[in-house]
């Protein structure tokens, strides 16, 4: 390793150390608010009437189903095969996180040498991170952590197995496209790049091209799946929204001149609502290019990352 490379690595290390303390402080500040928001949202959600819950579910599927097909499928798989386990595990992790946050706040106020200055303010960035790491190791319950993570991992493996079967055709198409693209790349592009790139770096050419072909193949296959999922989810969500709207009108005594009887089987209004919502939902997704508009693309960015991760995992994870 030459001197320039060593200097770059040392500079990067110093930069990461400099960012570690503010990043840790920001995490400790944000996490309690996130946990409180989730708990408040869950409590408010559980108090909604059944028709409202059904309508919201339908709206999400109708207008966003094609954008998150694997994520929604994973949630549905967890709903039937491990929702209770996931909620219990997340509760354990959140409780442990709250314990660490409270202990960290106490640690920040310690002044054991009695000089009137908090001890953590007199530490270097490296010493600060070492102190906080040891604090986490002392105060966290390893058995609870291990149990929660193991439970989440079991549910994840079960979900991946279900998704691998559900999206088998898409996975097969992606792998076929990747193999189809890989052969001409190996024959025509790899030799050219290896001649141009210096010898010490040309070993990365085949690997990098393999990543690129896999990304292209996955994009093509999953775009086609997105169209199918958008259509199916729009129909499903439209049905849920139509039924929920119909029941809400019945509950409020809105009959529209006798067009809305108490039994939805004797009326075509719910079907009309279903087709209207479904058509609007699919058109909206298609017109947006099956991608989230601003500012939803920023707000829901973690969900987009989760969607891409699940897609890659079930496509290439077992190859």
C-alpha positions as CSV (number, residue, x, y, z in Angstrom):
1,X,0.0,0.0,0.0
2,X,1.6,3.3,-1.1
3,X,1.8,6.5,1.1
4,X,-1.0,8.3,-0.7
5,X,-3.4,5.4,0.0
6,X,-2.4,5.3,3.6
7,X,-3.0,9.1,4.0
8,X,-6.4,8.8,2.4
9,X,-7.4,5.9,4.7
10,X,-6.1,7.9,7.8
11,X,-8.0,10.9,6.6
12,X,-11.2,8.9,6.2
13,X,-10.8,7.3,9.6
14,X,-10.4,10.8,11.2
15,X,-13.5,12.0,9.4
16,X,-15.5,9.0,10.6
17,X,-14.4,9.5,14.2
18,X,-15.4,13.2,13.9
19,X,-18.8,12.2,12.7
20,X,-19.3,9.4,15.3
21,X,-20.1,11.6,18.3
22,X,-22.7,14.0,16.6
23,X,-24.3,10.9,14.9
24,X,-24.6,9.1,18.2
25,X,-26.0,12.2,19.9
26,X,-28.5,12.7,17.0
27,X,-29.6,9.0,17.3
28,X,-30.1,9.3,21.0
29,X,-32.2,12.5,20.5
30,X,-34.3,11.1,17.6
31,X,-35.0,7.6,18.8
32,X,-37.3,8.4,21.8
33,X,-39.4,10.7,19.6
34,X,-39.7,8.0,16.9
35,X,-40.7,5.4,19.4
36,X,-43.3,7.8,21.0
37,X,-44.7,8.7,17.6
38,X,-45.0,5.0,16.6
39,X,-46.8,4.2,19.9
40,X,-49.1,7.2,19.5
41,X,-49.9,6.3,15.9
42,X,-50.6,2.7,16.9
43,X,-53.0,3.8,19.7
44,X,-54.8,6.2,17.4
45,X,-55.0,3.5,14.7
46,X,-56.5,0.9,17.1
47,X,-59.3,3.4,18.0
48,X,-60.4,3.9,14.4
49,X,-63.7,2.3,13.3
50,X,-63.5,-0.9,11.2
51,X,-64.8,0.8,8.1
52,X,-62.1,3.6,8.3
53,X,-59.4,1.0,8.8
54,X,-60.6,-1.0,5.8
55,X,-60.8,2.2,3.7
56,X,-57.2,3.2,4.6
57,X,-55.9,-0.3,3.9
58,X,-57.7,-0.2,0.5
59,X,-56.3,3.3,-0.3
60,X,-52.7,2.2,0.4
61,X,-53.1,-0.9,-1.8
62,X,-55.0,0.9,-4.5
63,X,-52.6,3.8,-5.0
64,X,-49.3,2.4,-3.8
65,X,-49.5,-1.4,-4.2
66,X,-47.4,-1.4,-7.4
67,X,-44.6,0.7,-5.9
68,X,-44.0,-1.7,-2.9
69,X,-45.2,-5.2,-4.1
70,X,-42.6,-7.2,-2.1
71,X,-42.9,-5.0,1.0
72,X,-46.7,-5.3,1.1
73,X,-46.4,-9.1,0.4
74,X,-43.9,-9.4,3.3
75,X,-46.2,-7.5,5.6
76,X,-49.1,-9.8,4.7
77,X,-46.9,-12.9,5.2
78,X,-45.9,-11.6,8.6
79,X,-49.6,-10.8,9.4
80,X,-50.5,-14.4,9.0
81,X,-47.2,-16.1,10.1
82,X,-45.6,-14.0,12.8
83,X,-47.2,-10.5,13.4
84,X,-47.4,-11.1,17.2
85,X,-43.8,-12.3,17.3
86,X,-42.6,-9.2,15.4
87,X,-44.5,-6.8,17.6
88,X,-43.2,-8.5,20.8
89,X,-39.6,-8.4,19.5
90,X,-39.9,-4.7,18.5
91,X,-41.3,-3.9,21.9
92,X,-38.3,-5.6,23.6
93,X,-35.9,-3.7,21.4
94,X,-37.6,-0.4,22.0
95,X,-37.6,-1.0,25.8
96,X,-33.9,-1.7,25.7
97,X,-33.2,1.3,23.6
98,X,-35.1,3.5,26.1
99,X,-33.0,2.1,28.9
100,X,-29.8,2.9,27.1
101,X,-30.9,6.4,26.3
102,X,-31.8,7.1,29.9
103,X,-28.5,5.7,31.2
104,X,-26.6,7.7,28.6
105,X,-28.3,10.9,29.8
106,X,-27.2,10.1,33.3
107,X,-23.7,9.4,32.1
108,X,-23.5,12.7,30.3
109,X,-24.1,14.5,33.6
110,X,-21.5,12.7,35.6
111,X,-18.6,14.7,37.1
112,X,-16.5,12.3,39.0
113,X,-13.5,14.5,39.3
114,X,-15.5,17.4,40.7
115,X,-14.1,20.0,38.4
116,X,-17.5,21.4,37.5
117,X,-17.2,20.1,33.9
118,X,-19.1,17.0,32.7
119,X,-16.7,14.1,32.2
120,X,-17.9,13.4,28.6
121,X,-17.0,16.9,27.6
122,X,-13.4,16.3,28.4
123,X,-13.0,13.2,26.3
124,X,-11.7,12.9,22.8
125,X,-14.0,11.6,20.1
126,X,-12.4,8.2,20.2
127,X,-12.7,8.0,24.0
128,X,-16.3,9.2,23.9
129,X,-17.3,6.4,21.5
130,X,-15.4,3.9,23.6
131,X,-17.2,5.1,26.8
132,X,-20.6,4.9,25.2
133,X,-20.0,1.5,23.7
134,X,-19.0,0.1,27.1
135,X,-22.1,1.8,28.6
136,X,-24.3,-0.1,26.1
137,X,-22.6,-3.4,26.9
138,X,-23.1,-2.8,30.7
139,X,-26.7,-1.7,30.6
140,X,-28.3,-3.7,27.8
141,X,-29.8,-7.1,28.5
142,X,-28.0,-9.5,26.1
143,X,-30.5,-12.3,26.6
144,X,-33.5,-10.1,25.7
145,X,-31.6,-8.7,22.7
146,X,-30.6,-12.2,21.5
147,X,-34.2,-13.5,21.8
148,X,-35.7,-10.5,20.0
149,X,-33.2,-10.6,17.1
150,X,-33.6,-14.3,16.8
151,X,-37.4,-14.1,16.6
152,X,-37.2,-11.3,14.0
153,X,-34.7,-13.4,11.9
154,X,-37.0,-16.4,12.0
155,X,-39.9,-14.4,10.8
156,X,-37.7,-12.8,8.1
157,X,-36.6,-16.3,6.8
158,X,-40.2,-17.5,6.7
159,X,-41.2,-14.3,4.8
160,X,-38.4,-14.7,2.3
161,X,-39.4,-18.3,1.7
162,X,-43.0,-17.2,1.0
163,X,-41.9,-14.4,-1.2
164,X,-39.6,-16.6,-3.2
165,X,-42.5,-18.8,-4.1
166,X,-44.9,-15.9,-4.7
167,X,-42.5,-14.1,-7.0
168,X,-40.9,-17.2,-8.5
169,X,-41.7,-16.2,-12.1
170,X,-40.2,-12.7,-11.6
171,X,-37.1,-14.2,-10.0
172,X,-36.7,-16.7,-12.9
173,X,-37.1,-13.9,-15.4
174,X,-34.5,-11.7,-13.7
175,X,-31.9,-14.6,-13.5
176,X,-32.5,-15.4,-17.2
177,X,-32.1,-11.8,-18.3
178,X,-28.9,-11.6,-16.2
179,X,-27.4,-14.7,-17.8
180,X,-28.4,-13.4,-21.2
181,X,-26.6,-10.1,-20.6
182,X,-23.6,-11.6,-18.9
183,X,-22.4,-13.6,-21.9
184,X,-22.0,-10.7,-24.4
185,X,-20.4,-8.6,-21.6
186,X,-17.8,-11.3,-20.9
187,X,-17.1,-11.7,-24.6
188,X,-17.0,-8.1,-25.8
189,X,-16.9,-5.6,-23.0
190,X,-14.7,-7.3,-20.4
191,X,-11.6,-7.7,-22.6
192,X,-11.8,-4.1,-23.8
193,X,-12.1,-2.7,-20.2
194,X,-9.2,-4.9,-19.0
195,X,-6.9,-3.5,-21.6
196,X,-7.8,0.1,-20.7
197,X,-7.8,-0.3,-16.9
198,X,-4.4,-0.7,-15.1
199,X,-3.4,-4.3,-14.3
200,X,-3.8,-3.9,-10.5
201,X,-7.4,-2.9,-10.9
202,X,-8.6,-5.0,-13.9
203,X,-9.6,-7.9,-11.6
204,X,-12.6,-5.8,-10.6
205,X,-14.0,-5.6,-14.1
206,X,-15.8,-9.0,-14.3
207,X,-17.3,-8.5,-10.8
208,X,-18.4,-5.0,-11.5
209,X,-20.0,-6.0,-14.8
210,X,-21.8,-8.8,-13.1
211,X,-23.3,-6.4,-10.6
212,X,-24.4,-4.1,-13.4
213,X,-26.0,-6.9,-15.4
214,X,-27.8,-8.1,-12.3
215,X,-29.1,-4.6,-11.6
216,X,-30.3,-4.2,-15.2
217,X,-31.9,-7.6,-15.2
218,X,-33.6,-7.0,-11.9
219,X,-34.9,-3.6,-13.0
220,X,-36.5,-5.1,-16.2
221,X,-38.0,-8.1,-14.5
222,X,-39.3,-6.2,-11.5
223,X,-40.7,-3.4,-13.6
224,X,-42.9,-5.9,-15.4
225,X,-43.9,-7.4,-12.0
226,X,-44.7,-3.8,-10.8
227,X,-47.2,-3.4,-13.6
228,X,-48.9,-6.7,-12.7
229,X,-48.8,-5.9,-9.0
230,X,-50.2,-2.4,-9.5
231,X,-53.1,-3.7,-11.5
232,X,-53.9,-6.5,-9.0
233,X,-53.4,-4.3,-5.9
234,X,-55.6,-1.5,-7.5
235,X,-58.4,-4.0,-7.9
236,X,-58.0,-5.3,-4.4
237,X,-57.7,-1.9,-2.9
238,X,-60.6,-0.6,-4.9
239,X,-62.8,-3.4,-3.6
240,X,-61.8,-2.6,0.0
241,X,-62.5,1.1,-0.5
242,X,-65.8,0.4,-2.3
243,X,-67.0,-1.9,0.4
244,X,-65.9,0.4,3.2
245,X,-67.5,3.5,1.6
246,X,-70.7,1.4,1.0
247,X,-70.9,0.3,4.6
248,X,-70.2,3.8,5.9
249,X,-73.1,5.1,3.9
250,X,-75.3,2.3,5.2
251,X,-74.2,3.1,8.8
252,X,-75.1,6.8,8.4
253,X,-78.4,6.0,6.7
254,X,-77.5,7.4,3.3
255,X,-79.6,5.5,0.8
256,X,-79.4,7.7,-2.3
257,X,-83.0,7.2,-3.1
258,X,-83.0,3.5,-2.4
259,X,-79.8,2.7,-4.4
260,X,-78.0,1.6,-1.2
261,X,-79.7,-1.2,0.6
262,X,-78.3,-2.7,3.8
263,X,-77.1,-5.8,1.9
264,X,-74.4,-4.9,-0.6
265,X,-75.2,-8.1,-2.5
266,X,-78.5,-6.4,-3.7
267,X,-76.8,-3.3,-5.0
268,X,-74.3,-2.5,-7.8
269,X,-73.1,0.7,-6.1
270,X,-70.2,-1.0,-4.3
271,X,-69.1,-2.6,-7.6
272,X,-69.3,0.8,-9.3
273,X,-67.2,2.4,-6.5
274,X,-64.8,-0.5,-6.7
275,X,-64.1,-0.1,-10.4
276,X,-63.9,3.7,-10.1
277,X,-61.4,3.5,-7.3
278,X,-59.4,0.8,-9.0
279,X,-59.2,2.6,-12.3
280,X,-58.1,5.8,-10.6
281,X,-55.6,4.0,-8.5
282,X,-53.9,2.2,-11.4
283,X,-54.0,5.3,-13.5
284,X,-52.3,7.3,-10.7
285,X,-49.6,4.7,-10.3
286,X,-49.0,4.5,-14.0
287,X,-48.9,8.2,-14.6
288,X,-46.3,8.5,-11.8
289,X,-44.2,5.9,-13.4
290,X,-44.7,3.6,-10.5
291,X,-42.5,5.8,-8.3
292,X,-43.4,8.1,-5.4
293,X,-43.9,11.8,-6.0
294,X,-42.2,14.5,-3.9
295,X,-42.3,14.8,-0.9
296,X,-43.5,11.2,-0.4
297,X,-40.3,10.0,-2.0
298,X,-38.3,11.6,0.8
299,X,-40.7,10.8,3.7
300,X,-41.0,7.1,2.6
301,X,-37.4,6.7,1.5
302,X,-36.8,4.0,4.2
303,X,-39.6,2.0,2.7
304,X,-38.1,2.3,-0.8
305,X,-34.8,1.0,0.6
306,X,-36.6,-1.9,2.2
307,X,-38.4,-2.7,-1.0
308,X,-35.1,-2.8,-3.0
309,X,-33.4,-4.9,-0.4
310,X,-36.2,-7.5,-0.3
311,X,-36.2,-7.6,-4.1
312,X,-32.5,-8.2,-4.3
313,X,-32.6,-10.8,-1.5
314,X,-35.3,-13.0,-2.9
315,X,-33.8,-12.6,-6.5
316,X,-30.1,-13.3,-5.9
317,X,-30.0,-14.4,-2.2
318,X,-30.1,-18.1,-2.9
319,X,-28.5,-18.3,-6.3
